[in-house]
Amino acid sequence: MKLTDKRFWNGEKTGFYPSFKYALSDSVLFAISWILALSLILCLICMIIGLHNEESISWHTISVGLIFLLIVFIILNGMFLYENWVKQYIIIGKVKKLLPEGYAMKSINFDSGRKDYKIILEYKGKIFRATIEYPFFYLSENGVRALGALNIGSRKCFAENKSLIKDYMS
């Protein structure tokens, strides 16, 4: 991600993370950028208080500030990883459970504007395009939407959805 991207500062997802290390590196960059901004504000506040009271700041105050920054760093990393990696992992995992055995995922892309995943699949020599607008799953062959919206967020319809997908792809 880029530091000039507004979605980055909001912690919103802008791309597909193929592995955890890419999500973690963006998470650390996101958290460090916010921690630096908070540190600057805290230092400014301490300087203003110190100049008006003509007292030095104690080590106790500094240690409390550093602990606060550490807690904020951990929380920011957790929030970013949950929003951008954990949700993606769960959604892609649900789709993999629905697909029949023997499929091959050719590519996975995330459209940040529409907030959906586009997956290219190959099964028995045929190419399929899957679109996931969570909680709905669309499957088509050759660009024509043939299988309607399946709710992959529901546990009740899992077996029914799996059989529909298997029938359609076969």
Biotite code that builds the C-alpha atoms (Angstrom):
import biotite.structure as struc

atoms = struc.array([
    struc.Atom([0.000, 0.000, 0.000], chain_id="A", res_id=1, res_name="MET", atom_name="CA", element="C"),
    struc.Atom([0.992, 3.599, -0.403], chain_id="A", res_id=2, res_name="LYS", atom_name="CA", element="C"),
    struc.Atom([1.058, 6.197, 2.357], chain_id="A", res_id=3, res_name="LEU", atom_name="CA", element="C"),
    struc.Atom([-0.749, 8.669, 0.089], chain_id="A", res_id=4, res_name="THR", atom_name="CA", element="C"),
    struc.Atom([-3.793, 6.400, -0.252], chain_id="A", res_id=5, res_name="ASP", atom_name="CA", element="C"),
    struc.Atom([-6.739, 7.607, 1.873], chain_id="A", res_id=6, res_name="LYS", atom_name="CA", element="C"),
    struc.Atom([-8.033, 4.056, 2.262], chain_id="A", res_id=7, res_name="ARG", atom_name="CA", element="C"),
    struc.Atom([-4.718, 3.075, 3.844], chain_id="A", res_id=8, res_name="PHE", atom_name="CA", element="C"),
    struc.Atom([-5.165, 5.659, 6.606], chain_id="A", res_id=9, res_name="TRP", atom_name="CA", element="C"),
    struc.Atom([-8.693, 4.372, 7.237], chain_id="A", res_id=10, res_name="ASN", atom_name="CA", element="C"),
    struc.Atom([-7.386, 0.804, 7.441], chain_id="A", res_id=11, res_name="GLY", atom_name="CA", element="C"),
    struc.Atom([-9.520, -0.285, 4.465], chain_id="A", res_id=12, res_name="GLU", atom_name="CA", element="C"),
    struc.Atom([-8.474, -3.082, 2.189], chain_id="A", res_id=13, res_name="LYS", atom_name="CA", element="C"),
    struc.Atom([-7.241, -2.088, -1.252], chain_id="A", res_id=14, res_name="THR", atom_name="CA", element="C"),
    struc.Atom([-5.917, -5.378, -2.578], chain_id="A", res_id=15, res_name="GLY", atom_name="CA", element="C"),
    struc.Atom([-5.795, -9.139, -2.176], chain_id="A", res_id=16, res_name="PHE", atom_name="CA", element="C"),
    struc.Atom([-3.148, -10.450, 0.231], chain_id="A", res_id=17, res_name="TYR", atom_name="CA", element="C"),
    struc.Atom([-1.751, -13.719, -1.141], chain_id="A", res_id=18, res_name="PRO", atom_name="CA", element="C"),
    struc.Atom([0.022, -14.494, 2.143], chain_id="A", res_id=19, res_name="SER", atom_name="CA", element="C"),
    struc.Atom([0.036, -13.372, 5.746], chain_id="A", res_id=20, res_name="PHE", atom_name="CA", element="C"),
    struc.Atom([3.458, -11.717, 5.516], chain_id="A", res_id=21, res_name="LYS", atom_name="CA", element="C"),
    struc.Atom([2.164, -9.089, 3.049], chain_id="A", res_id=22, res_name="TYR", atom_name="CA", element="C"),
    struc.Atom([-0.788, -8.298, 5.282], chain_id="A", res_id=23, res_name="ALA", atom_name="CA", element="C"),
    struc.Atom([1.490, -8.119, 8.304], chain_id="A", res_id=24, res_name="LEU", atom_name="CA", element="C"),
    struc.Atom([3.922, -5.738, 6.599], chain_id="A", res_id=25, res_name="SER", atom_name="CA", element="C"),
    struc.Atom([1.069, -3.383, 5.648], chain_id="A", res_id=26, res_name="ASP", atom_name="CA", element="C"),
    struc.Atom([-0.335, -3.723, 9.159], chain_id="A", res_id=27, res_name="SER", atom_name="CA", element="C"),
    struc.Atom([2.961, -2.742, 10.761], chain_id="A", res_id=28, res_name="VAL", atom_name="CA", element="C"),
    struc.Atom([3.342, 0.192, 8.358], chain_id="A", res_id=29, res_name="LEU", atom_name="CA", element="C"),
    struc.Atom([-0.222, 1.315, 9.175], chain_id="A", res_id=30, res_name="PHE", atom_name="CA", element="C"),
    struc.Atom([0.359, 1.036, 12.939], chain_id="A", res_id=31, res_name="ALA", atom_name="CA", element="C"),
    struc.Atom([3.763, 2.745, 12.850], chain_id="A", res_id=32, res_name="ILE", atom_name="CA", element="C"),
    struc.Atom([2.398, 5.679, 10.878], chain_id="A", res_id=33, res_name="SER", atom_name="CA", element="C"),
    struc.Atom([-0.371, 6.213, 13.426], chain_id="A", res_id=34, res_name="TRP", atom_name="CA", element="C"),
    struc.Atom([2.024, 5.716, 16.358], chain_id="A", res_id=35, res_name="ILE", atom_name="CA", element="C"),
    struc.Atom([4.379, 8.341, 14.958], chain_id="A", res_id=36, res_name="LEU", atom_name="CA", element="C"),
    struc.Atom([1.498, 10.792, 14.664], chain_id="A", res_id=37, res_name="ALA", atom_name="CA", element="C"),
    struc.Atom([0.394, 10.053, 18.238], chain_id="A", res_id=38, res_name="LEU", atom_name="CA", element="C"),
    struc.Atom([3.972, 10.317, 19.527], chain_id="A", res_id=39, res_name="SER", atom_name="CA", element="C"),
    struc.Atom([4.360, 13.714, 17.947], chain_id="A", res_id=40, res_name="LEU", atom_name="CA", element="C"),
    struc.Atom([1.140, 14.914, 19.573], chain_id="A", res_id=41, res_name="ILE", atom_name="CA", element="C"),
    struc.Atom([2.126, 13.492, 22.984], chain_id="A", res_id=42, res_name="LEU", atom_name="CA", element="C"),
    struc.Atom([5.590, 15.085, 22.801], chain_id="A", res_id=43, res_name="CYS", atom_name="CA", element="C"),
    struc.Atom([4.042, 18.416, 21.886], chain_id="A", res_id=44, res_name="LEU", atom_name="CA", element="C"),
    struc.Atom([1.637, 18.200, 24.831], chain_id="A", res_id=45, res_name="ILE", atom_name="CA", element="C"),
    struc.Atom([4.480, 17.300, 27.215], chain_id="A", res_id=46, res_name="CYS", atom_name="CA", element="C"),
    struc.Atom([6.588, 20.200, 25.959], chain_id="A", res_id=47, res_name="MET", atom_name="CA", element="C"),
    struc.Atom([3.743, 22.683, 26.380], chain_id="A", res_id=48, res_name="ILE", atom_name="CA", element="C"),
    struc.Atom([3.000, 21.444, 29.912], chain_id="A", res_id=49, res_name="ILE", atom_name="CA", element="C"),
    struc.Atom([6.702, 21.446, 30.800], chain_id="A", res_id=50, res_name="GLY", atom_name="CA", element="C"),
    struc.Atom([7.204, 25.022, 29.539], chain_id="A", res_id=51, res_name="LEU", atom_name="CA", element="C"),
    struc.Atom([4.224, 26.377, 31.459], chain_id="A", res_id=52, res_name="HIS", atom_name="CA", element="C"),
    struc.Atom([4.959, 24.589, 34.729], chain_id="A", res_id=53, res_name="ASN", atom_name="CA", element="C"),
    struc.Atom([8.741, 24.940, 34.479], chain_id="A", res_id=54, res_name="GLU", atom_name="CA", element="C"),
    struc.Atom([9.104, 21.351, 35.665], chain_id="A", res_id=55, res_name="GLU", atom_name="CA", element="C"),
    struc.Atom([10.772, 18.397, 34.061], chain_id="A", res_id=56, res_name="SER", atom_name="CA", element="C"),
    struc.Atom([8.771, 15.365, 33.053], chain_id="A", res_id=57, res_name="ILE", atom_name="CA", element="C"),
    struc.Atom([9.259, 12.331, 35.272], chain_id="A", res_id=58, res_name="SER", atom_name="CA", element="C"),
    struc.Atom([10.267, 8.869, 34.077], chain_id="A", res_id=59, res_name="TRP", atom_name="CA", element="C"),
    struc.Atom([6.953, 7.599, 35.378], chain_id="A", res_id=60, res_name="HIS", atom_name="CA", element="C"),
    struc.Atom([5.085, 9.850, 32.942], chain_id="A", res_id=61, res_name="THR", atom_name="CA", element="C"),
    struc.Atom([7.336, 8.813, 30.065], chain_id="A", res_id=62, res_name="ILE", atom_name="CA", element="C"),
    struc.Atom([6.884, 5.098, 30.841], chain_id="A", res_id=63, res_name="SER", atom_name="CA", element="C"),
    struc.Atom([3.092, 5.486, 30.998], chain_id="A", res_id=64, res_name="VAL", atom_name="CA", element="C"),
    struc.Atom([3.176, 7.227, 27.612], chain_id="A", res_id=65, res_name="GLY", atom_name="CA", element="C"),
    struc.Atom([5.328, 4.465, 26.093], chain_id="A", res_id=66, res_name="LEU", atom_name="CA", element="C"),
    struc.Atom([3.037, 1.749, 27.473], chain_id="A", res_id=67, res_name="ILE", atom_name="CA", element="C"),
    struc.Atom([0.074, 3.622, 26.024], chain_id="A", res_id=68, res_name="PHE", atom_name="CA", element="C"),
    struc.Atom([1.797, 3.751, 22.618], chain_id="A", res_id=69, res_name="LEU", atom_name="CA", element="C"),
    struc.Atom([2.602, 0.025, 22.779], chain_id="A", res_id=70, res_name="LEU", atom_name="CA", element="C"),
    struc.Atom([-1.025, -0.822, 23.553], chain_id="A", res_id=71, res_name="ILE", atom_name="CA", element="C"),
    struc.Atom([-2.217, 1.388, 20.691], chain_id="A", res_id=72, res_name="VAL", atom_name="CA", element="C"),
    struc.Atom([0.312, -0.294, 18.359], chain_id="A", res_id=73, res_name="PHE", atom_name="CA", element="C"),
    struc.Atom([-0.978, -3.764, 19.243], chain_id="A", res_id=74, res_name="ILE", atom_name="CA", element="C"),
    struc.Atom([-4.625, -2.719, 18.893], chain_id="A", res_id=75, res_name="ILE", atom_name="CA", element="C"),
    struc.Atom([-4.018, -1.046, 15.516], chain_id="A", res_id=76, res_name="LEU", atom_name="CA", element="C"),
    struc.Atom([-2.223, -4.132, 14.198], chain_id="A", res_id=77, res_name="ASN", atom_name="CA", element="C"),
    struc.Atom([-5.044, -6.360, 15.395], chain_id="A", res_id=78, res_name="GLY", atom_name="CA", element="C"),
    struc.Atom([-7.723, -4.178, 13.815], chain_id="A", res_id=79, res_name="MET", atom_name="CA", element="C"),
    struc.Atom([-5.905, -3.937, 10.495], chain_id="A", res_id=80, res_name="PHE", atom_name="CA", element="C"),
    struc.Atom([-5.184, -7.668, 10.315], chain_id="A", res_id=81, res_name="LEU", atom_name="CA", element="C"),
    struc.Atom([-8.763, -8.573, 11.230], chain_id="A", res_id=82, res_name="TYR", atom_name="CA", element="C"),
    struc.Atom([-10.271, -6.257, 8.623], chain_id="A", res_id=83, res_name="GLU", atom_name="CA", element="C"),
    struc.Atom([-7.839, -7.124, 5.845], chain_id="A", res_id=84, res_name="ASN", atom_name="CA", element="C"),
    struc.Atom([-6.515, -10.647, 6.400], chain_id="A", res_id=85, res_name="TRP", atom_name="CA", element="C"),
    struc.Atom([-8.806, -12.631, 8.699], chain_id="A", res_id=86, res_name="VAL", atom_name="CA", element="C"),
    struc.Atom([-12.009, -11.727, 6.865], chain_id="A", res_id=87, res_name="LYS", atom_name="CA", element="C"),
    struc.Atom([-10.353, -12.515, 3.518], chain_id="A", res_id=88, res_name="GLN", atom_name="CA", element="C"),
    struc.Atom([-9.085, -15.857, 4.844], chain_id="A", res_id=89, res_name="TYR", atom_name="CA", element="C"),
    struc.Atom([-12.557, -16.804, 6.105], chain_id="A", res_id=90, res_name="ILE", atom_name="CA", element="C"),
    struc.Atom([-14.312, -15.825, 2.868], chain_id="A", res_id=91, res_name="ILE", atom_name="CA", element="C"),
    struc.Atom([-11.848, -17.626, 0.587], chain_id="A", res_id=92, res_name="ILE", atom_name="CA", element="C"),
    struc.Atom([-11.928, -20.643, 2.934], chain_id="A", res_id=93, res_name="GLY", atom_name="CA", element="C"),
    struc.Atom([-15.730, -20.852, 2.663], chain_id="A", res_id=94, res_name="LYS", atom_name="CA", element="C"),
    struc.Atom([-15.512, -20.757, -1.120], chain_id="A", res_id=95, res_name="VAL", atom_name="CA", element="C"),
    struc.Atom([-12.848, -23.490, -1.191], chain_id="A", res_id=96, res_name="LYS", atom_name="CA", element="C"),
    struc.Atom([-15.118, -25.729, 0.920], chain_id="A", res_id=97, res_name="LYS", atom_name="CA", element="C"),
    struc.Atom([-17.990, -25.232, -1.549], chain_id="A", res_id=98, res_name="LEU", atom_name="CA", element="C"),
    struc.Atom([-16.026, -26.078, -4.692], chain_id="A", res_id=99, res_name="LEU", atom_name="CA", element="C"),
    struc.Atom([-15.751, -29.692, -5.892], chain_id="A", res_id=100, res_name="PRO", atom_name="CA", element="C"),
    struc.Atom([-12.501, -31.613, -5.583], chain_id="A", res_id=101, res_name="GLU", atom_name="CA", element="C"),
    struc.Atom([-10.072, -31.271, -8.451], chain_id="A", res_id=102, res_name="GLY", atom_name="CA", element="C"),
    struc.Atom([-10.530, -27.551, -9.130], chain_id="A", res_id=103, res_name="TYR", atom_name="CA", element="C"),
    struc.Atom([-7.565, -25.227, -9.624], chain_id="A", res_id=104, res_name="ALA", atom_name="CA", element="C"),
    struc.Atom([-7.616, -21.546, -8.673], chain_id="A", res_id=105, res_name="MET", atom_name="CA", element="C"),
    struc.Atom([-5.834, -19.632, -11.422], chain_id="A", res_id=106, res_name="LYS", atom_name="CA", element="C"),
    struc.Atom([-6.094, -16.157, -9.911], chain_id="A", res_id=107, res_name="SER", atom_name="CA", element="C"),
    struc.Atom([-7.757, -14.222, -7.129], chain_id="A", res_id=108, res_name="ILE", atom_name="CA", element="C"),
    struc.Atom([-8.240, -10.445, -7.362], chain_id="A", res_id=109, res_name="ASN", atom_name="CA", element="C"),
    struc.Atom([-9.891, -7.974, -5.018], chain_id="A", res_id=110, res_name="PHE", atom_name="CA", element="C"),
    struc.Atom([-11.779, -5.011, -6.484], chain_id="A", res_id=111, res_name="ASP", atom_name="CA", element="C"),
    struc.Atom([-11.581, -2.322, -3.809], chain_id="A", res_id=112, res_name="SER", atom_name="CA", element="C"),
    struc.Atom([-14.195, -0.130, -5.504], chain_id="A", res_id=113, res_name="GLY", atom_name="CA", element="C"),
    struc.Atom([-16.901, -2.796, -5.559], chain_id="A", res_id=114, res_name="ARG", atom_name="CA", element="C"),
    struc.Atom([-15.468, -4.660, -2.542], chain_id="A", res_id=115, res_name="LYS", atom_name="CA", element="C"),
    struc.Atom([-15.664, -8.056, -4.204], chain_id="A", res_id=116, res_name="ASP", atom_name="CA", element="C"),
    struc.Atom([-13.344, -10.901, -5.086], chain_id="A", res_id=117, res_name="TYR", atom_name="CA", element="C"),
    struc.Atom([-12.934, -12.177, -8.633], chain_id="A", res_id=118, res_name="LYS", atom_name="CA", element="C"),
    struc.Atom([-11.643, -15.740, -8.868], chain_id="A", res_id=119, res_name="ILE", atom_name="CA", element="C"),
    struc.Atom([-10.697, -17.614, -12.032], chain_id="A", res_id=120, res_name="ILE", atom_name="CA", element="C"),
    struc.Atom([-11.160, -21.383, -11.646], chain_id="A", res_id=121, res_name="LEU", atom_name="CA", element="C"),
    struc.Atom([-10.357, -24.343, -13.822], chain_id="A", res_id=122, res_name="GLU", atom_name="CA", element="C"),
    struc.Atom([-12.308, -27.557, -13.426], chain_id="A", res_id=123, res_name="TYR", atom_name="CA", element="C"),
    struc.Atom([-12.215, -30.490, -15.860], chain_id="A", res_id=124, res_name="LYS", atom_name="CA", element="C"),
    struc.Atom([-10.719, -28.349, -18.613], chain_id="A", res_id=125, res_name="GLY", atom_name="CA", element="C"),
    struc.Atom([-13.369, -25.602, -18.303], chain_id="A", res_id=126, res_name="LYS", atom_name="CA", element="C"),
    struc.Atom([-12.667, -22.063, -17.108], chain_id="A", res_id=127, res_name="ILE", atom_name="CA", element="C"),
    struc.Atom([-15.094, -20.557, -14.583], chain_id="A", res_id=128, res_name="PHE", atom_name="CA", element="C"),
    struc.Atom([-15.292, -17.085, -13.100], chain_id="A", res_id=129, res_name="ARG", atom_name="CA", element="C"),
    struc.Atom([-16.477, -16.738, -9.522], chain_id="A", res_id=130, res_name="ALA", atom_name="CA", element="C"),
    struc.Atom([-17.447, -13.415, -7.989], chain_id="A", res_id=131, res_name="THR", atom_name="CA", element="C"),
    struc.Atom([-17.808, -13.061, -4.246], chain_id="A", res_id=132, res_name="ILE", atom_name="CA", element="C"),
    struc.Atom([-19.708, -10.080, -2.919], chain_id="A", res_id=133, res_name="GLU", atom_name="CA", element="C"),
    struc.Atom([-19.871, -11.381, 0.615], chain_id="A", res_id=134, res_name="TYR", atom_name="CA", element="C"),
    struc.Atom([-22.189, -13.065, 1.592], chain_id="A", res_id=135, res_name="PRO", atom_name="CA", element="C"),
    struc.Atom([-23.192, -13.804, -2.023], chain_id="A", res_id=136, res_name="PHE", atom_name="CA", element="C"),
    struc.Atom([-21.345, -16.053, -4.449], chain_id="A", res_id=137, res_name="PHE", atom_name="CA", element="C"),
    struc.Atom([-21.847, -15.960, -8.232], chain_id="A", res_id=138, res_name="TYR", atom_name="CA", element="C"),
    struc.Atom([-20.436, -18.531, -10.644], chain_id="A", res_id=139, res_name="LEU", atom_name="CA", element="C"),
    struc.Atom([-20.302, -18.279, -14.421], chain_id="A", res_id=140, res_name="SER", atom_name="CA", element="C"),
    struc.Atom([-18.699, -19.951, -17.381], chain_id="A", res_id=141, res_name="GLU", atom_name="CA", element="C"),
    struc.Atom([-17.373, -17.837, -20.269], chain_id="A", res_id=142, res_name="ASN", atom_name="CA", element="C"),
    struc.Atom([-18.553, -14.601, -18.655], chain_id="A", res_id=143, res_name="GLY", atom_name="CA", element="C"),
    struc.Atom([-22.290, -15.414, -18.603], chain_id="A", res_id=144, res_name="VAL", atom_name="CA", element="C"),
    struc.Atom([-23.777, -15.453, -15.122], chain_id="A", res_id=145, res_name="ARG", atom_name="CA", element="C"),
    struc.Atom([-25.509, -18.782, -14.942], chain_id="A", res_id=146, res_name="ALA", atom_name="CA", element="C"),
    struc.Atom([-25.623, -19.743, -11.310], chain_id="A", res_id=147, res_name="LEU", atom_name="CA", element="C"),
    struc.Atom([-27.585, -17.183, -9.286], chain_id="A", res_id=148, res_name="GLY", atom_name="CA", element="C"),
    struc.Atom([-26.586, -15.627, -6.016], chain_id="A", res_id=149, res_name="ALA", atom_name="CA", element="C"),
    struc.Atom([-25.728, -18.262, -3.434], chain_id="A", res_id=150, res_name="LEU", atom_name="CA", element="C"),
    struc.Atom([-25.569, -17.204, 0.198], chain_id="A", res_id=151, res_name="ASN", atom_name="CA", element="C"),
    struc.Atom([-22.246, -18.491, 1.509], chain_id="A", res_id=152, res_name="ILE", atom_name="CA", element="C"),
    struc.Atom([-22.729, -16.787, 4.876], chain_id="A", res_id=153, res_name="GLY", atom_name="CA", element="C"),
    struc.Atom([-25.457, -19.253, 5.857], chain_id="A", res_id=154, res_name="SER", atom_name="CA", element="C"),
    struc.Atom([-24.608, -22.617, 7.393], chain_id="A", res_id=155, res_name="ARG", atom_name="CA", element="C"),
    struc.Atom([-28.068, -24.037, 6.664], chain_id="A", res_id=156, res_name="LYS", atom_name="CA", element="C"),
    struc.Atom([-27.636, -23.947, 2.889], chain_id="A", res_id=157, res_name="CYS", atom_name="CA", element="C"),
    struc.Atom([-24.060, -25.293, 2.781], chain_id="A", res_id=158, res_name="PHE", atom_name="CA", element="C"),
    struc.Atom([-24.857, -28.812, 1.507], chain_id="A", res_id=159, res_name="ALA", atom_name="CA", element="C"),
    struc.Atom([-27.441, -27.497, -0.957], chain_id="A", res_id=160, res_name="GLU", atom_name="CA", element="C"),
    struc.Atom([-25.036, -24.850, -2.311], chain_id="A", res_id=161, res_name="ASN", atom_name="CA", element="C"),
    struc.Atom([-22.222, -27.389, -2.611], chain_id="A", res_id=162, res_name="LYS", atom_name="CA", element="C"),
    struc.Atom([-24.390, -29.760, -4.661], chain_id="A", res_id=163, res_name="SER", atom_name="CA", element="C"),
    struc.Atom([-25.614, -26.878, -6.874], chain_id="A", res_id=164, res_name="LEU", atom_name="CA", element="C"),
    struc.Atom([-22.051, -25.789, -7.597], chain_id="A", res_id=165, res_name="ILE", atom_name="CA", element="C"),
    struc.Atom([-20.897, -29.331, -8.263], chain_id="A", res_id=166, res_name="LYS", atom_name="CA", element="C"),
    struc.Atom([-23.810, -29.941, -10.660], chain_id="A", res_id=167, res_name="ASP", atom_name="CA", element="C"),
    struc.Atom([-23.200, -26.678, -12.485], chain_id="A", res_id=168, res_name="TYR", atom_name="CA", element="C"),
    struc.Atom([-19.454, -27.207, -12.872], chain_id="A", res_id=169, res_name="MET", atom_name="CA", element="C"),
    struc.Atom([-19.891, -30.803, -14.057], chain_id="A", res_id=170, res_name="SER", atom_name="CA", element="C"),
])
